[in-house]
Amino acid sequence: MNAKEDLIIPDEFEDFFKILNEKSVPTRYPDMLFGILKEFKKTNTKQFITKGKKVLKWIKGKSV
């Protein structure tokens, strides 16, 4: 893939990126951090990590 090619993000990752972006906002604002920490339970944290690994694998496949 060269720099001029458009990167088409698979639908399954678009939703993940939207959710991840929403979750990352409070980490930039310390006053909101404690509220989001309540949302991060073991189960959904594992789901974020699993999906993140899939995204990284997809990105690595695109950068060859």
PDB file with one MODEL, atoms N, CA, C and O in Angstrom:
MODEL        1
ATOM      1  N   MET A   1       0.836  -1.179   0.000  1.00  0.00           N
ATOM      2  CA  MET A   1       0.000   0.000   0.000  1.00  0.00           C
ATOM      3  C   MET A   1       0.880   1.242   0.000  1.00  0.00           C
ATOM      4  O   MET A   1       1.815   1.350   0.794  1.00  0.00           O
ATOM      5  N   ASN A   2       0.581   2.168  -0.885  1.00  0.00           N
ATOM      6  CA  ASN A   2       1.372   3.394  -0.885  1.00  0.00           C
ATOM      7  C   ASN A   2       0.605   4.513  -0.200  1.00  0.00           C
ATOM      8  O   ASN A   2      -0.565   4.355   0.149  1.00  0.00           O
ATOM      9  N   ALA A   3       1.269   5.636  -0.012  1.00  0.00           N
ATOM     10  CA  ALA A   3       0.697   6.739   0.763  1.00  0.00           C
ATOM     11  C   ALA A   3      -0.554   7.328   0.120  1.00  0.00           C
ATOM     12  O   ALA A   3      -1.369   7.937   0.814  1.00  0.00           O
ATOM     13  N   LYS A   4      -0.720   7.162  -1.171  1.00  0.00           N
ATOM     14  CA  LYS A   4      -1.864   7.755  -1.863  1.00  0.00           C
ATOM     15  C   LYS A   4      -3.104   6.870  -1.832  1.00  0.00           C
ATOM     16  O   LYS A   4      -4.200   7.337  -2.143  1.00  0.00           O
ATOM     17  N   GLU A   5      -2.954   5.627  -1.470  1.00  0.00           N
ATOM     18  CA  GLU A   5      -4.106   4.732  -1.406  1.00  0.00           C
ATOM     19  C   GLU A   5      -4.987   5.082  -0.222  1.00  0.00           C
ATOM     20  O   GLU A   5      -4.499   5.458   0.844  1.00  0.00           O
ATOM     21  N   ASP A   6      -6.285   4.953  -0.423  1.00  0.00           N
ATOM     22  CA  ASP A   6      -7.213   5.150   0.684  1.00  0.00           C
ATOM     23  C   ASP A   6      -7.247   3.892   1.540  1.00  0.00           C
ATOM     24  O   ASP A   6      -7.245   2.774   1.027  1.00  0.00           O
ATOM     25  N   LEU A   7      -7.278   4.089   2.813  1.00  0.00           N
ATOM     26  CA  LEU A   7      -7.371   2.974   3.735  1.00  0.00           C
ATOM     27  C   LEU A   7      -8.847   2.726   4.030  1.00  0.00           C
ATOM     28  O   LEU A   7      -9.536   3.598   4.559  1.00  0.00           O
ATOM     29  N   ILE A   8      -9.319   1.552   3.692  1.00  0.00           N
ATOM     30  CA  ILE A   8     -10.707   1.201   3.949  1.00  0.00           C
ATOM     31  C   ILE A   8     -10.758   0.371   5.225  1.00  0.00           C
ATOM     32  O   ILE A   8     -10.217  -0.733   5.292  1.00  0.00           O
ATOM     33  N   ILE A   9     -11.409   0.917   6.217  1.00  0.00           N
ATOM     34  CA  ILE A   9     -11.490   0.252   7.513  1.00  0.00           C
ATOM     35  C   ILE A   9     -12.682  -0.701   7.508  1.00  0.00           C
ATOM     36  O   ILE A   9     -13.800  -0.299   7.186  1.00  0.00           O
ATOM     37  N   PRO A  10     -12.446  -1.951   7.861  1.00  0.00           N
ATOM     38  CA  PRO A  10     -13.552  -2.914   7.927  1.00  0.00           C
ATOM     39  C   PRO A  10     -14.627  -2.452   8.912  1.00  0.00           C
ATOM     40  O   PRO A  10     -14.322  -1.845   9.939  1.00  0.00           O
ATOM     41  N   ASP A  11     -15.881  -2.746   8.589  1.00  0.00           N
ATOM     42  CA  ASP A  11     -17.008  -2.339   9.440  1.00  0.00           C
ATOM     43  C   ASP A  11     -16.837  -2.774  10.887  1.00  0.00           C
ATOM     44  O   ASP A  11     -17.167  -2.029  11.809  1.00  0.00           O
ATOM     45  N   GLU A  12     -16.318  -3.983  11.083  1.00  0.00           N
ATOM     46  CA  GLU A  12     -16.173  -4.479  12.456  1.00  0.00           C
ATOM     47  C   GLU A  12     -15.230  -3.612  13.288  1.00  0.00           C
ATOM     48  O   GLU A  12     -15.353  -3.563  14.512  1.00  0.00           O
ATOM     49  N   PHE A  13     -14.297  -2.932  12.637  1.00  0.00           N
ATOM     50  CA  PHE A  13     -13.361  -2.073  13.360  1.00  0.00           C
ATOM     51  C   PHE A  13     -13.898  -0.651  13.530  1.00  0.00           C
ATOM     52  O   PHE A  13     -13.538   0.031  14.489  1.00  0.00           O
ATOM     53  N   GLU A  14     -14.747  -0.198  12.619  1.00  0.00           N
ATOM     54  CA  GLU A  14     -15.292   1.156  12.731  1.00  0.00           C
ATOM     55  C   GLU A  14     -16.022   1.337  14.057  1.00  0.00           C
ATOM     56  O   GLU A  14     -15.806   2.327  14.756  1.00  0.00           O
ATOM     57  N   ASP A  15     -16.872   0.403  14.399  1.00  0.00           N
ATOM     58  CA  ASP A  15     -17.597   0.485  15.672  1.00  0.00           C
ATOM     59  C   ASP A  15     -16.629   0.468  16.851  1.00  0.00           C
ATOM     60  O   ASP A  15     -16.798   1.216  17.815  1.00  0.00           O
ATOM     61  N   PHE A  16     -15.620  -0.384  16.768  1.00  0.00           N
ATOM     62  CA  PHE A  16     -14.625  -0.480  17.832  1.00  0.00           C
ATOM     63  C   PHE A  16     -13.893   0.850  18.000  1.00  0.00           C
ATOM     64  O   PHE A  16     -13.682   1.301  19.126  1.00  0.00           O
ATOM     65  N   PHE A  17     -13.504   1.482  16.887  1.00  0.00           N
ATOM     66  CA  PHE A  17     -12.799   2.766  16.960  1.00  0.00           C
ATOM     67  C   PHE A  17     -13.679   3.853  17.577  1.00  0.00           C
ATOM     68  O   PHE A  17     -13.190   4.687  18.339  1.00  0.00           O
ATOM     69  N   LYS A  18     -14.970   3.850  17.253  1.00  0.00           N
ATOM     70  CA  LYS A  18     -15.887   4.839  17.828  1.00  0.00           C
ATOM     71  C   LYS A  18     -15.989   4.646  19.342  1.00  0.00           C
ATOM     72  O   LYS A  18     -15.919   5.611  20.103  1.00  0.00           O
ATOM     73  N   ILE A  19     -16.152   3.410  19.766  1.00  0.00           N
ATOM     74  CA  ILE A  19     -16.257   3.115  21.199  1.00  0.00           C
ATOM     75  C   ILE A  19     -14.950   3.458  21.906  1.00  0.00           C
ATOM     76  O   ILE A  19     -14.957   4.055  22.983  1.00  0.00           O
ATOM     77  N   LEU A  20     -13.837   3.082  21.301  1.00  0.00           N
ATOM     78  CA  LEU A  20     -12.530   3.358  21.892  1.00  0.00           C
ATOM     79  C   LEU A  20     -12.302   4.857  22.031  1.00  0.00           C
ATOM     80  O   LEU A  20     -11.766   5.319  23.039  1.00  0.00           O
ATOM     81  N   ASN A  21     -12.705   5.610  21.025  1.00  0.00           N
ATOM     82  CA  ASN A  21     -12.561   7.057  21.090  1.00  0.00           C
ATOM     83  C   ASN A  21     -13.398   7.644  22.226  1.00  0.00           C
ATOM     84  O   ASN A  21     -12.936   8.522  22.955  1.00  0.00           O
ATOM     85  N   GLU A  22     -14.613   7.163  22.369  1.00  0.00           N
ATOM     86  CA  GLU A  22     -15.469   7.634  23.464  1.00  0.00           C
ATOM     87  C   GLU A  22     -14.854   7.329  24.826  1.00  0.00           C
ATOM     88  O   GLU A  22     -14.940   8.133  25.754  1.00  0.00           O
ATOM     89  N   LYS A  23     -14.234   6.160  24.932  1.00  0.00           N
ATOM     90  CA  LYS A  23     -13.632   5.760  26.201  1.00  0.00           C
ATOM     91  C   LYS A  23     -12.344   6.521  26.479  1.00  0.00           C
ATOM     92  O   LYS A  23     -11.960   6.681  27.637  1.00  0.00           O
ATOM     93  N   SER A  24     -11.675   6.990  25.439  1.00  0.00           N
ATOM     94  CA  SER A  24     -10.389   7.656  25.645  1.00  0.00           C
ATOM     95  C   SER A  24     -10.549   9.115  26.059  1.00  0.00           C
ATOM     96  O   SER A  24      -9.634   9.682  26.657  1.00  0.00           O
ATOM     97  N   VAL A  25     -11.675   9.728  25.760  1.00  0.00           N
ATOM     98  CA  VAL A  25     -11.873  11.141  26.101  1.00  0.00           C
ATOM     99  C   VAL A  25     -11.693  11.405  27.592  1.00  0.00           C
ATOM    100  O   VAL A  25     -10.945  12.312  27.957  1.00  0.00           O
ATOM    101  N   PRO A  26     -12.355  10.641  28.471  1.00  0.00           N
ATOM    102  CA  PRO A  26     -12.177  10.913  29.905  1.00  0.00           C
ATOM    103  C   PRO A  26     -10.736  10.738  30.398  1.00  0.00           C
ATOM    104  O   PRO A  26     -10.349  11.337  31.402  1.00  0.00           O
ATOM    105  N   THR A  27      -9.953   9.933  29.705  1.00  0.00           N
ATOM    106  CA  THR A  27      -8.567   9.761  30.156  1.00  0.00           C
ATOM    107  C   THR A  27      -7.756  11.027  29.932  1.00  0.00           C
ATOM    108  O   THR A  27      -6.699  11.204  30.537  1.00  0.00           O
ATOM    109  N   ARG A  28      -8.246  11.911  29.064  1.00  0.00           N
ATOM    110  CA  ARG A  28      -7.574  13.185  28.818  1.00  0.00           C
ATOM    111  C   ARG A  28      -7.989  14.251  29.828  1.00  0.00           C
ATOM    112  O   ARG A  28      -7.362  15.304  29.938  1.00  0.00           O
ATOM    113  N   TYR A  29      -9.048  13.954  30.552  1.00  0.00           N
ATOM    114  CA  TYR A  29      -9.574  14.911  31.520  1.00  0.00           C
ATOM    115  C   TYR A  29      -9.672  14.224  32.878  1.00  0.00           C
ATOM    116  O   TYR A  29     -10.624  13.486  33.133  1.00  0.00           O
ATOM    117  N   PRO A  30      -8.704  14.461  33.743  1.00  0.00           N
ATOM    118  CA  PRO A  30      -8.617  13.744  35.025  1.00  0.00           C
ATOM    119  C   PRO A  30      -9.902  13.765  35.855  1.00  0.00           C
ATOM    120  O   PRO A  30     -10.188  12.797  36.560  1.00  0.00           O
ATOM    121  N   ASP A  31     -10.673  14.837  35.787  1.00  0.00           N
ATOM    122  CA  ASP A  31     -11.905  14.905  36.573  1.00  0.00           C
ATOM    123  C   ASP A  31     -12.914  13.853  36.145  1.00  0.00           C
ATOM    124  O   ASP A  31     -13.765  13.451  36.938  1.00  0.00           O
ATOM    125  N   MET A  32     -12.829  13.401  34.892  1.00  0.00           N
ATOM    126  CA  MET A  32     -13.774  12.417  34.367  1.00  0.00           C
ATOM    127  C   MET A  32     -13.257  10.980  34.507  1.00  0.00           C
ATOM    128  O   MET A  32     -14.006  10.027  34.291  1.00  0.00           O
ATOM    129  N   LEU A  33     -12.011  10.829  34.859  1.00  0.00           N
ATOM    130  CA  LEU A  33     -11.375   9.514  34.872  1.00  0.00           C
ATOM    131  C   LEU A  33     -12.058   8.524  35.808  1.00  0.00           C
ATOM    132  O   LEU A  33     -12.255   7.366  35.441  1.00  0.00           O
ATOM    133  N   PHE A  34     -12.417   8.957  36.994  1.00  0.00           N
ATOM    134  CA  PHE A  34     -13.003   8.023  37.956  1.00  0.00           C
ATOM    135  C   PHE A  34     -14.356   7.501  37.488  1.00  0.00           C
ATOM    136  O   PHE A  34     -14.726   6.371  37.806  1.00  0.00           O
ATOM    137  N   GLY A  35     -15.086   8.300  36.746  1.00  0.00           N
ATOM    138  CA  GLY A  35     -16.365   7.846  36.202  1.00  0.00           C
ATOM    139  C   GLY A  35     -16.187   6.720  35.203  1.00  0.00           C
ATOM    140  O   GLY A  35     -16.965   5.765  35.200  1.00  0.00           O
ATOM    141  N   ILE A  36     -15.180   6.817  34.360  1.00  0.00           N
ATOM    142  CA  ILE A  36     -14.978   5.781  33.342  1.00  0.00           C
ATOM    143  C   ILE A  36     -14.375   4.516  33.942  1.00  0.00           C
ATOM    144  O   ILE A  36     -14.594   3.422  33.423  1.00  0.00           O
ATOM    145  N   LEU A  37     -13.636   4.652  35.004  1.00  0.00           N
ATOM    146  CA  LEU A  37     -13.039   3.466  35.625  1.00  0.00           C
ATOM    147  C   LEU A  37     -14.111   2.488  36.092  1.00  0.00           C
ATOM    148  O   LEU A  37     -13.875   1.280  36.137  1.00  0.00           O
ATOM    149  N   LYS A  38     -15.277   3.001  36.436  1.00  0.00           N
ATOM    150  CA  LYS A  38     -16.380   2.140  36.854  1.00  0.00           C
ATOM    151  C   LYS A  38     -16.880   1.269  35.707  1.00  0.00           C
ATOM    152  O   LYS A  38     -17.418   0.186  35.936  1.00  0.00           O
ATOM    153  N   GLU A  39     -16.705   1.739  34.475  1.00  0.00           N
ATOM    154  CA  GLU A  39     -17.170   1.003  33.301  1.00  0.00           C
ATOM    155  C   GLU A  39     -16.224  -0.134  32.907  1.00  0.00           C
ATOM    156  O   GLU A  39     -16.645  -1.086  32.249  1.00  0.00           O
ATOM    157  N   PHE A  40     -14.974  -0.044  33.295  1.00  0.00           N
ATOM    158  CA  PHE A  40     -13.989  -1.029  32.867  1.00  0.00           C
ATOM    159  C   PHE A  40     -13.926  -2.204  33.832  1.00  0.00           C
ATOM    160  O   PHE A  40     -13.177  -2.201  34.809  1.00  0.00           O
ATOM    161  N   LYS A  41     -14.718  -3.183  33.530  1.00  0.00           N
ATOM    162  CA  LYS A  41     -14.712  -4.427  34.287  1.00  0.00           C
ATOM    163  C   LYS A  41     -13.813  -5.412  33.557  1.00  0.00           C
ATOM    164  O   LYS A  41     -13.420  -5.172  32.416  1.00  0.00           O
ATOM    165  N   LYS A  42     -13.493  -6.498  34.200  1.00  0.00           N
ATOM    166  CA  LYS A  42     -12.577  -7.488  33.640  1.00  0.00           C
ATOM    167  C   LYS A  42     -13.056  -8.012  32.274  1.00  0.00           C
ATOM    168  O   LYS A  42     -12.261  -8.146  31.344  1.00  0.00           O
ATOM    169  N   THR A  43     -14.341  -8.300  32.167  1.00  0.00           N
ATOM    170  CA  THR A  43     -14.874  -8.873  30.929  1.00  0.00           C
ATOM    171  C   THR A  43     -14.754  -7.918  29.751  1.00  0.00           C
ATOM    172  O   THR A  43     -14.229  -8.289  28.701  1.00  0.00           O
ATOM    173  N   ASN A  44     -15.243  -6.680  29.918  1.00  0.00           N
ATOM    174  CA  ASN A  44     -15.180  -5.785  28.769  1.00  0.00           C
ATOM    175  C   ASN A  44     -13.762  -5.298  28.484  1.00  0.00           C
ATOM    176  O   ASN A  44     -13.448  -4.943  27.348  1.00  0.00           O
ATOM    177  N   THR A  45     -12.915  -5.279  29.489  1.00  0.00           N
ATOM    178  CA  THR A  45     -11.512  -4.939  29.255  1.00  0.00           C
ATOM    179  C   THR A  45     -10.848  -6.007  28.400  1.00  0.00           C
ATOM    180  O   THR A  45     -10.082  -5.689  27.490  1.00  0.00           O
ATOM    181  N   LYS A  46     -11.136  -7.269  28.687  1.00  0.00           N
ATOM    182  CA  LYS A  46     -10.595  -8.362  27.866  1.00  0.00           C
ATOM    183  C   LYS A  46     -11.096  -8.254  26.431  1.00  0.00           C
ATOM    184  O   LYS A  46     -10.353  -8.528  25.489  1.00  0.00           O
ATOM    185  N   GLN A  47     -12.354  -7.857  26.263  1.00  0.00           N
ATOM    186  CA  GLN A  47     -12.904  -7.691  24.919  1.00  0.00           C
ATOM    187  C   GLN A  47     -12.178  -6.581  24.161  1.00  0.00           C
ATOM    188  O   GLN A  47     -11.905  -6.724  22.969  1.00  0.00           O
ATOM    189  N   PHE A  48     -11.865  -5.478  24.842  1.00  0.00           N
ATOM    190  CA  PHE A  48     -11.109  -4.397  24.215  1.00  0.00           C
ATOM    191  C   PHE A  48      -9.727  -4.875  23.783  1.00  0.00           C
ATOM    192  O   PHE A  48      -9.268  -4.549  22.689  1.00  0.00           O
ATOM    193  N   ILE A  49      -9.074  -5.639  24.632  1.00  0.00           N
ATOM    194  CA  ILE A  49      -7.736  -6.142  24.322  1.00  0.00           C
ATOM    195  C   ILE A  49      -7.789  -7.104  23.140  1.00  0.00           C
ATOM    196  O   ILE A  49      -6.951  -7.028  22.242  1.00  0.00           O
ATOM    197  N   THR A  50      -8.756  -7.995  23.133  1.00  0.00           N
ATOM    198  CA  THR A  50      -8.907  -8.955  22.041  1.00  0.00           C
ATOM    199  C   THR A  50      -9.149  -8.238  20.720  1.00  0.00           C
ATOM    200  O   THR A  50      -8.502  -8.542  19.718  1.00  0.00           O
ATOM    201  N   LYS A  51     -10.072  -7.294  20.717  1.00  0.00           N
ATOM    202  CA  LYS A  51     -10.379  -6.548  19.485  1.00  0.00           C
ATOM    203  C   LYS A  51      -9.164  -5.713  19.070  1.00  0.00           C
ATOM    204  O   LYS A  51      -8.864  -5.605  17.881  1.00  0.00           O
ATOM    205  N   GLY A  52      -8.475  -5.132  20.031  1.00  0.00           N
ATOM    206  CA  GLY A  52      -7.273  -4.349  19.734  1.00  0.00           C
ATOM    207  C   GLY A  52      -6.202  -5.186  19.063  1.00  0.00           C
ATOM    208  O   GLY A  52      -5.526  -4.713  18.149  1.00  0.00           O
ATOM    209  N   LYS A  53      -6.044  -6.418  19.504  1.00  0.00           N
ATOM    210  CA  LYS A  53      -5.067  -7.324  18.880  1.00  0.00           C
ATOM    211  C   LYS A  53      -5.461  -7.625  17.435  1.00  0.00           C
ATOM    212  O   LYS A  53      -4.599  -7.716  16.561  1.00  0.00           O
ATOM    213  N   LYS A  54      -6.765  -7.781  17.184  1.00  0.00           N
ATOM    214  CA  LYS A  54      -7.235  -8.024  15.818  1.00  0.00           C
ATOM    215  C   LYS A  54      -6.954  -6.815  14.933  1.00  0.00           C
ATOM    216  O   LYS A  54      -6.560  -6.959  13.775  1.00  0.00           O
ATOM    217  N   VAL A  55      -7.159  -5.624  15.487  1.00  0.00           N
ATOM    218  CA  VAL A  55      -6.884  -4.392  14.741  1.00  0.00           C
ATOM    219  C   VAL A  55      -5.395  -4.301  14.409  1.00  0.00           C
ATOM    220  O   VAL A  55      -5.028  -3.984  13.278  1.00  0.00           O
ATOM    221  N   LEU A  56      -4.549  -4.575  15.380  1.00  0.00           N
ATOM    222  CA  LEU A  56      -3.102  -4.519  15.141  1.00  0.00           C
ATOM    223  C   LEU A  56      -2.671  -5.519  14.072  1.00  0.00           C
ATOM    224  O   LEU A  56      -1.833  -5.209  13.224  1.00  0.00           O
ATOM    225  N   LYS A  57      -3.239  -6.703  14.117  1.00  0.00           N
ATOM    226  CA  LYS A  57      -2.922  -7.718  13.116  1.00  0.00           C
ATOM    227  C   LYS A  57      -3.347  -7.232  11.721  1.00  0.00           C
ATOM    228  O   LYS A  57      -2.616  -7.411  10.747  1.00  0.00           O
ATOM    229  N   TRP A  58      -4.522  -6.622  11.635  1.00  0.00           N
ATOM    230  CA  TRP A  58      -5.014  -6.092  10.366  1.00  0.00           C
ATOM    231  C   TRP A  58      -4.101  -4.971   9.863  1.00  0.00           C
ATOM    232  O   TRP A  58      -3.766  -4.924   8.680  1.00  0.00           O
ATOM    233  N   ILE A  59      -3.701  -4.068  10.764  1.00  0.00           N
ATOM    234  CA  ILE A  59      -2.818  -2.960  10.389  1.00  0.00           C
ATOM    235  C   ILE A  59      -1.475  -3.485   9.890  1.00  0.00           C
ATOM    236  O   ILE A  59      -0.958  -3.014   8.877  1.00  0.00           O
ATOM    237  N   LYS A  60      -0.916  -4.451  10.598  1.00  0.00           N
ATOM    238  CA  LYS A  60       0.376  -5.025  10.179  1.00  0.00           C
ATOM    239  C   LYS A  60       0.266  -5.656   8.804  1.00  0.00           C
ATOM    240  O   LYS A  60       1.202  -5.576   8.008  1.00  0.00           O
ATOM    241  N   GLY A  61      -0.867  -6.284   8.515  1.00  0.00           N
ATOM    242  CA  GLY A  61      -1.088  -6.871   7.189  1.00  0.00           C
ATOM    243  C   GLY A  61      -1.177  -5.823   6.101  1.00  0.00           C
ATOM    244  O   GLY A  61      -0.834  -6.098   4.951  1.00  0.00           O
ATOM    245  N   LYS A  62      -1.630  -4.632   6.437  1.00  0.00           N
ATOM    246  CA  LYS A  62      -1.751  -3.533   5.470  1.00  0.00           C
ATOM    247  C   LYS A  62      -0.433  -2.822   5.229  1.00  0.00           C
ATOM    248  O   LYS A  62      -0.247  -2.198   4.185  1.00  0.00           O
ATOM    249  N   SER A  63       0.472  -2.906   6.169  1.00  0.00           N
ATOM    250  CA  SER A  63       1.717  -2.135   6.063  1.00  0.00           C
ATOM    251  C   SER A  63       2.835  -2.883   5.358  1.00  0.00           C
ATOM    252  O   SER A  63       3.970  -2.408   5.318  1.00  0.00           O
ATOM    253  N   VAL A  64       2.533  -4.033   4.809  1.00  0.00           N
ATOM    254  CA  VAL A  64       3.573  -4.827   4.137  1.00  0.00           C
ATOM    255  C   VAL A  64       3.833  -4.281   2.757  1.00  0.00           C
ATOM    256  O   VAL A  64       4.674  -4.811   2.032  1.00  0.00           O
TER     257      VAL A  64
ENDMDL
END
